[in-house]
Amino acid sequence: MSRNKIQFGRPKSRKVKLSELNLDIDNLSLEGRGVAKHAGKTIFVDGALPGENVRVKITKQHKSYDEASIVDIQSASPARITPACQHYNHCGGCQLQHLAPSAQLQHKQSAVLSLLQHMAKIIPVEIADPLRADAFNYRRSARIGVNRLSQSGTVIVGFRRRHSSKLLQISKCIVLPEYLSGLFDQLRSTLEQIENAKAITHIEYLQGDDCGALTFRCKATLSAKSQALLSNMLKKFKLQGFLRYDRGIEPLAGNSAALSYSINELQLNFEPGDFLQVNAAVNRQMVDRAMDWLVLNDTDHVLDLFSGLGNFSLPIANKVAQLVGVEGSDTMVQRATGNATNNNIDNCRFYQSDLSVDIKNHPWFAQSYNKIILDPPRSGAQQLIHNLIKGNGNSEGQSPSHILYIACDPSSLARDGQLLTSLGYQMQKFCVMDMFPNTAHIEAMALFCKITEQPKARRASKLIPH
Ligand SMILES: C[S@@+](CC[C@H](N)C(=O)[O-])C[C@H]1O[C@@H](n2cnc3c(N)ncnc32)[C@H](O)[C@@H]1O
């Protein structure tokens, strides 16, 4: 006769037998994984594409969904291509290199449109062509990880591995500019020579039109000899070098050029640590389209919220009566103000405010604006819109005719779009922007216009050409 044992503490986790399955992939998730259904459960398959039949191995089981990896592709999608990067299968940086660039963009557009329709019941009146540029060599900012292995002294320089916080040794990254091929090997061999490489936690890369910069994040002061080794290495790539300590940023010896980029015939300066739109070519198109959609004229009073270093504000200021930019970072407010002065623009003013809290006592809020740009971080601007826009019990605030929303998170766009709709706005124009080709990251732009009567929504039919 068996006796029941009394068990104290947590029951031992039972090892689940992870089986192999054959699946038809129906869809692509927002983060770029193939989606299939099996026995009523959703399964996310890494690297699988819609239309494919794949043999998969379940890697993780959850209550409402499972995760799987491909064992074999039984029938491949015509949109599948061979990834161009030698590190693609292991690196966490790109998620969509196995999908043709035009199909990536088609996926991004339909993913946002579907989210807008299902989450917010929004169908844009007009869907404009996506903004796109080259799928490689586009990145003008990146964070490069550094880890010196204690036992061997080997230095790993690279990006996080896929689904892991561990670093992958990278020798070439093809979404960075071509002239930086060779940089990773040089960084690694230099960091292996310096005395206190363990003090460097990561490197921030920023690229201007004429030169770029690497900023080494340091936990302890680097010796003069280590600094000289870094400076010499950077000279080969004509890169400026900086050390970022808790006490502030210090330039490495030999720095000469200022960092800047041009947009709309203006020159915008930036410094290490500043926010820069990642893709220069798509950024130029985005600013041009923003100005076009806002139908700017010399009587407009424009409010640019989350204005950064003046990327939208300064080109726009040249076309309107007055521009006010608001930004949370003091440094960026100073940068935008300096950029206005350097470009002889005197009809704009920049204010520092935390836009996630109540804004009603701020001096810029008391003025009236007929056009507003919102370019929030991923969390979006729900509370800000509540505080900013008149309506729904809010008697103070703005009643602009146009609101241009730049979205780096489609769910935030859907949620905030729904709120704007409830405040009497209609999504008049929409487009996706291929700011981060080959990654699952989706950026979109939407123009909301104030309506007086109920809108007649039209079904969007524009498709992206292959
Ligand atoms: C997506 S960036 C856009 C910058 C600028 N519009 C551009 O195109 O370069 C978002 C900006 O919002 C600022 N920001 C983030 N959180 C904020 C907050 N709570 N209040 C005000 N600004 C904030 C950041 O400093 C950053 O400059």
The ligand as an SDF file (V2000), in Angstrom:
LIG
                    3D

 27 29  0  0  0  0  0  0  0  0999 V2000
   11.3400   60.5580  -29.0680 C   0  0  0  0  0  0  0  0  0  0  0  0
   12.3470   61.8430  -28.4150 S   0  0  0  0  0  0  0  0  0  0  0  0
   11.9260   63.1300  -29.5420 C   0  0  0  0  0  0  0  0  0  0  0  0
   12.8540   64.3010  -29.6350 C   0  0  0  0  0  0  0  0  0  0  0  0
   12.6520   65.2310  -30.8100 C   0  0  0  0  0  0  0  0  0  0  0  0
   11.2620   65.4870  -31.0960 N   0  0  0  0  0  0  0  0  0  0  0  0
   13.3750   64.7320  -32.0450 C   0  0  0  0  0  0  0  0  0  0  0  0
   12.7260   64.5080  -33.0710 O   0  0  0  0  0  0  0  0  0  0  0  0
   14.6030   64.6100  -32.0120 O   0  0  0  0  0  0  0  0  0  0  0  0
   11.5010   62.1910  -26.9600 C   0  0  0  0  0  0  0  0  0  0  0  0
   11.9980   63.3680  -26.1670 C   0  0  0  0  0  0  0  0  0  0  0  0
   11.1410   63.4610  -25.0190 O   0  0  0  0  0  0  0  0  0  0  0  0
   11.8790   63.8540  -23.9090 C   0  0  0  0  0  0  0  0  0  0  0  0
   11.1210   63.3720  -22.7290 N   0  0  0  0  0  0  0  0  0  0  0  0
   11.0200   62.1030  -22.2680 C   0  0  0  0  0  0  0  0  0  0  0  0
   10.2080   62.0510  -21.1990 N   0  0  0  0  0  0  0  0  0  0  0  0
    9.7690   63.3220  -20.9840 C   0  0  0  0  0  0  0  0  0  0  0  0
    8.9020   63.9290  -20.0270 C   0  0  0  0  0  0  0  0  0  0  0  0
    8.3130   63.2060  -19.0580 N   0  0  0  0  0  0  0  0  0  0  0  0
    8.6800   65.2550  -20.1080 N   0  0  0  0  0  0  0  0  0  0  0  0
    9.2500   65.9830  -21.0790 C   0  0  0  0  0  0  0  0  0  0  0  0
   10.0870   65.4750  -22.0090 N   0  0  0  0  0  0  0  0  0  0  0  0
   10.3560   64.1700  -21.9640 C   0  0  0  0  0  0  0  0  0  0  0  0
   13.2430   63.2170  -24.1000 C   0  0  0  0  0  0  0  0  0  0  0  0
   14.2270   63.9550  -23.3910 O   0  0  0  0  0  0  0  0  0  0  0  0
   13.4130   63.2810  -25.6190 C   0  0  0  0  0  0  0  0  0  0  0  0
   14.1080   64.4450  -26.0060 O   0  0  0  0  0  0  0  0  0  0  0  0
  1  2  1  0
  2  3  1  0
  2 10  1  0
  3  4  1  0
  4  5  1  0
  5  6  1  0
  5  7  1  0
  7  8  2  0
  7  9  1  0
 10 11  1  0
 11 12  1  0
 11 26  1  0
 12 13  1  0
 13 14  1  0
 13 24  1  0
 14 15  1  0
 14 23  1  0
 15 16  2  0
 16 17  1  0
 17 18  1  0
 17 23  2  0
 18 19  1  0
 18 20  2  0
 20 21  1  0
 21 22  2  0
 22 23  1  0
 24 25  1  0
 24 26  1  0
 26 27  1  0
M  CHG  2   2   1   9  -1
M  END
$$$$
